[in-house]
Structures are given as C-alpha cells and as structure tokens.
Amino acid sequence: MELESILLPGVDAKRPLLIAGPCSAETEEQVMETARQLASKGIKIFRAGIWKPRTKPGGFEGLGVEALPWLQRVQSELGMYTAVEVATAKHVRDCLAHNVDILWIGARTSANPFAVQEIADALEGIDIPVLIKNPVNPDLDLWIGAIERIYNAGVRRIGAIHRGFSTADKKIYRNLPQWHIPIELHRQIPNLPIICDPSHIGGKRELIASLCQQAMDLNFDGLIIETHINPDKAWSDAAQQVTPEVLDFILSNIVIRDTTQTTENLSALRRQIDELDNSLLELLARRMRVSREIGQYKKEHNMPILQTQRYDEILQNRITQAEQMGMDAEFMKTVLVAIHEESVRHQQEIMKM
C-alpha cells in the first residue's frame, strides 16, 4: 500500500501521536471544558463519541448530529482538530458537513464488510485521515480487509487502532491485548501507523498507564485515550476514562525508547534465539512422529483419538510446570492447545489410511 501521513498541520511528528477526549459528547459544556483542559495540556486532537453503538438497547447511544456543532466550536475557539467514530454512510456525510478532521471506524463496524464498504463508498474522492479499529474478534484478515476497502476507495491517509479483542472469559483486561496481532499487521503493512487504545483494552483507568507504556515499547505510533472532566459521572464507559490532569501525568511518565539505536550488539543473542528455534522445531517434529505412532496403535486397537482425561491432566501439569519456570499460564495453554491440535491432525491422517 502506498500510504500518506495521517499527521495534520501543527501536530508534532514525534511519538506518540495523541488523541484524547470523552467517550461520549454529553453536553456542550462538558465538551468545551474537557477540550479546554486538554488544549492547555498541549493535546491537539479532540475525540468525542457522537453515535455510540451499545451492546444492549436502553443505554446512552449518543446525541448524534446535535453534538457536531460543539466540535466545530472546539475547532474554532481552541484550534484543536476533531475525531469522530462513524458506522454508516450518513455518519460520514454528517461529519464531513461539520468539518470533522479525522474519522475512525469502530470495532463492531470493522467486523462487518458490508458496513465498511458502505463507508468506503461514502469516502470515495474524499481526502481525510481514516483510522480503522481491529474487529471485536481476533481476525487479522478481517482487519486487513477493512483497511483494504478504505484504501480501494482512494483514501491514502489511513491508520489502524488496536483496541484489544473481546473474550467471554473473565480477565484483568476488558479486551485482551493479544499484541502479536497488531505486530503481525505491522509486519504485513509496515508503513501503516498503528495507534493503541488503552481505554478499551484495559476497561479500567488504573490499567491505562501500563498499557500506554507497553504500546510505546512495541513502537506503536500513537495513543487514543478517553478523557473526561468528571469520569465517574460519565454517561458511558465511566470506569475507563481519566481526567485531563491524570492523562497529563500518564503522558509525562511514559518512556519513549530510542528507535535509532543500532541492533548490532544483539547479533550474538539473536543467533542463540535462532539456534533455540531450530531446536524447538526439531523437538516438535519428533513429538509429531511419536503422535503418529500413537495414532497407529489406536487404529490397530480400535481406540478413539481423543483421550479427554489424559489431555486434561497433561494440560494442567504442563501449565503448572511452565508457571514454575517463569512463563505465563495463558501463553503455555495456547502453545499446548496448538500442539495438541496438530497431534490430533496427524493421528486423524493415520486413521484414514
């Protein structure tokens, strides 16, 4: 993709690019006061939810077009740029009519190719930065597909927003970061700027600072952080919003690593990694050979492939061992499940013979 910069005139090119503002535009006073405080902290781009897709009906779903003139006041009185989430072609038209500077496509919308295409059609011939959040589920192809649809509409100022991935399990995060997915996105589209949304990943304001640092350590290009003058009274997502003062404290304590440093002194350690990876591959290949021998035995003795009790015991024992060796339980579970699935595949091939 031949992409162009999403930076707007007057916005500092140094990392991180910062976008901040309330989850929802609630009142004109709330919008203006939040924007004033953010502007005083040097924030140049003001975000506010105008249309809010809610999981269940009955929640606050945004004020809609009524709130867009407030963002125009933010532009004219404070000199800030504005950013708004859009989910339909009408949203796009309404935002363009009110001179919104940046559009973003939310996670629920990016999961729907028909909705993304509708937005792409509405953006045909329009030169405006468009940011695309990852779909709610960890589907990299779907994320790239949404990016490509916007690109095919002629938009060249495109960025991605990583907001984590939904899970039914109870976890510390509202949405699991699964950092390997945006890392792979960057590998496939190296010139695509990626912005982290720690508010939606964490779901709790006390997690935002550490998530911001993790994103910067992974060389993300920017941050989009929900900020409210009175977070506890917010009409939506109160728990994950911070005040402008807290935001300023978080940003002032982020460490930005030096990306210009040479990595030559890492060459010896990287050679060790290569050797260890080769050893891992050899061990996995040997494990699969044993799995095929097990499959042959099961076939000859008319036994089912899946031995649930045995699998559960192995899984728990190996995870416990991994934790004792300083590894994360979820990481090890993911590895073991993948190895087991590959072992089952090998045994299925034997059964078919």
N, C-alpha and C positions, 0 to 999 in steps of 0.2 A: 504493500500500500504506500502511495506517495502522499503522506500526511503533512499538513501545515501546522504551525504552532497554535496552541489554544490560548496563548497569553494575549491579553488585551493591553492597549497602550497605558503606560503608567504603572503596570503591575510588575513587581520585582521578579526578575527571572530566576532568582536564587531559590533553591529548595528550602522549605516546601511551599508550593502554591497553596494559598489558604482561602477557603470558602467557609463562611460562618453565618449563622442566623437561626431563627426559631424553626422548630419542626413545622409549625403552622402559623400563618398570619392570622391573628385573632382579632385585634383591634388596630385602628390606625395609630393610637397612642403607643401600644405595645411594639408595633413595627418600627415606628420612628425612634423611640427611646432605645430599643435594642440596637438599631443601626447607628445611632449617635455614639453609644458607648463603644461599639465595635470600631467605628471610624476613629475614635480617639485613641484606640489601641493600634492603629495602623492597618486594620483589615480593609481590603479594597473591594472584596466581592461579598455581597449580601445574599444569602439564600433564605427562602421562605416557602413553606408549603401552601399552595393556593387550592389545589384539589388533593384530597387525602384519601387514597384507597384503604378502606378499613377491612379487617378480616371478617367482622360481623356487622350487620346493619345496626343502626342506632347510635354508633359512635360519631364523633365530630368528623365530618368529611370535607372540611374546608369551606371557605366563603366563596370560592370561585372568582369570577370576573370582578366582583365588587372590591376585592382586595388589590387588584393590579394597579389602580391609580396610586395606592400607597407606596408601591415600589417605585413608581415614577417620581414621587416626592423624595425618596431615598436617593435616586439618581441626581435630581436637580438641586436638592438642598445640601447633600453631603458629598456629592461627587463619587459615589460608590457605583460599582457595577451590580447587576441583579441576576440571580439564577433561580430558575423555577423548574419543577418536575412537570412533564407533560405525558399524557397517556392516550390522547386521541388527536385527530387532525384538528378538531375545533380548539383544543387547548393550544396547539401550535399557533393557529391563526390569532387567537386571543392574545397570546404572549407577544407575537410579532406586532400586533396592532398597538400594544402598550410598550413597545421598545425594550422588552426584556433582552438582556445581553447574552445570557447563556441558558441553554436548555439541557435538562437531563431526563433520561428515560429510566423509570424505576424498575425494581427487581421483578415485580409481578408482570409488568408490561413487557420487559425484555424476554420473558419466558413464553410470550405469545407471538409467533412470527407474523400472524395476520395483523396484530396491533402495531408491531414495529413497522411493517410495510406501509400501513396507513399513515404513520408518522413520517416515514421516509418520503412517501408521495407528496405530503404536505410541505416537505422541506426542499423539494425539487427547485433548484436555482437559487436557494437562499444561502447566503454566506454568514453562518453563525456557529460558534462552538457548540458541539453537542457531546454530552457525556453519557455513557451507557453503563448502567449498573449491571452487575452479574445477575443472572436469573436466580430465583429463590433456591433452586436445587443445584447441586454441583455438576453442571453440564457445560463443559468448556466449549464444545461445538455450538451449543445454543447461544452462548455469549458471543462467540466469534461471528456466528450467523447474524446476530442483531447488528454488530458493528459493520459487517459487510453490507447489509441492507441500507444502512445510513450512508455508507461510502458510495454505494452504487447510485444513490440519489444525487451525487455530485458534491456532497459535503466533504470537505477535506480537513476541517478543524475538528478532530474527533479525539476524545479521551475516554478512558474506562474508569469506573468507580467500583472498587472492591468493598462490598458491604457484608460479606460473610454469607453462609448458606444455612438454610433452615434445617432443623432437626427435631424429631419427635422426642428425643431423649432429653432428660434434664441435665444441663451442662452449666458451667460457670458463665459461658457466653450466651447471649440471646441468639446469635447466629455464629456457627463455627467458622473461624477464620480460614482454615484449610489453605494456608499460604501457598502451598505447592501449585494451586490452580492459577492464581494471578502470576506466579513465577513462570508457569508454562505459557500463559498468554503472552507474557513479555518475550519469551523465547521465540514464539511463533510470529509476533508482530513487534519487533524490537523498538521501532520508533513511535509506538503508541504510548502516550503518557498515561500512567495509572495513579489514581487518587484513592486514598484509603478513607473509608467512612467508619471511624472507630465508634461512633454513637450507635449505629445499628449492629455492629459486630458485638460490642460489649453489652448494650442494653442497660448498663448501669454506669452512672457518671464516674464512679471510683475506678473503673477499668480503662477510662479513656486515655489517661496519660501513658500507661504502659503500652497500650495498643498503638498510640502515635509513635512512640519510640521504636517499637517493632517494625512499623511500616517504614520509618526512616532508615533503620538498619538494613532493611531489604531494598533500599534505594528507590522507594516509591517517590513519585514526583510531587504529590500534594496531599492535603487533608481537607475533608469537608466535615465540619463539626457542628452539631446542633447546639445553639446558644440562645439563651432566653434571659430576660431581665429578672424573672421570678420563676425559675424552673418548677418548683413544687406546685405552682398554680397553673402550669401549662395545660392547655386543653387537649393535648395529645403527647404521648411519649414523655411524660414528665420525668421519669426516672433516669433517662439517658441524656438530659440536657444540662449544660453548665452555664454559669453566669459569664458575662464578658470578662470579669475580673479573674475568675478561675481559668478561663481559656487563656488569658494573657500569662498567667502563672505557668500553665502547662507548656505553652509555646516557648517561654523563656528558659525552660529547663530541658528542652529537647536537645540531644546531642546529634549534630549532623556530621556524619563520618566523611573523611576526605576521600572522594572518589578518584582523585588524581594520583593517589599513591601507586607505585609500581607493585606488581604482584610477583616479581621475580624471586623474592626471598621465600615465597610459598612453594616454589617448584619441588623442593625435596619432600615436603609434606603431601603435596598433590601426587607425587609418584607413589607414596605409601598408600594413598587412597586408591589409586589405580590398581595397585597390586592386591589390596584387600578386596576390591570389587571383583577382580578376576577370581580370587579365591572363593568369594561368595557364589559366583556363577558356577564354578566347578562343584561346590558343595550342593547347590540346588539341583544341578544336573544329576549328581549321584543320588540325591534324595528321590528324584523322579524315577530313576531306574529301579530303586527299591520299591517305589509305589507301583510300578508296572509288575514287578514280581509278586507283590501282594494281590494285585488285580488278577493275575493269572491263577494264584492259589484260590481266590474267592470264586473265580469262574469254575475251576475244576471241582470245587466242593459245594457249588450251587449256593453261595453266600451272597447277601446283598452288599453293595459297595459301601453304603453309609452305615457306620457303627457309631450311633449318636453318643452313647455313654463314653466310649473311648475318646471320641473327638472332644467332648466337653471337658474331660479330665485333662487331656493334653493342653487344651487351650488355657485353662486356668493355671495349670502348673507352669507352663512356659511364660505366661504373663507375670506370675509371681517371681519367677527367676529373673525375668527382664527388669522388673522394678528393683530387685536387689542389686542389679548391675548398673543401676542409674538410668534406665530407659523408661520412657513414658508408656503407661499401660495401654492407652488408646493406639499409640503407634505400633506397639507389638501386636495388638489384636488385629490391626489392619494387615500387618505383614503375614501373620499366621493364617488369617482367613484367606488371603490371596494364595498362599502356598497350598492350603487345603483344597481350594477350588481347582488349582492346577493339578493336584494329585488325583482328585476325582475325575478330572477330564482324561488323564492318562489311563485310569482304570476303566472308564467308560469305553475307551478305544479298544482295550483288551477284551472287554465283554462282547463287543460287536464282532470280533474275529471268529 
